[in-house]
């Protein structure tokens, strides 16, 4: 099960790296990707100045997303 989870997360990250602007901004310039099968969200933002995607959190969907609003970037 852990290997399947890791693979699902890896695939979701590859998809978001291929099309980062394909995900809508949800809060404070943060976008959210969803791996298939597992109830987790990948929170990320695009640092256009440095041409990078920064993943800020991978969280279970039952967690309160407001917990991550004040995370340092």
Number of C-alpha atoms within 10 A of each C-alpha: 6 7 8 11 15 12 13 17 21 13 14 18 19 12 15 20 15 10 9 19 12 12 15 12 13 10 13 9 11 18 22 20 20 20 19 12 9 13 11 20 21 21 20 22 21 17 11 8 6 7 8 12 15 14 16 16 15 15 15 13 13 9 11 9 14 9 8 13 10 8 9 6 7
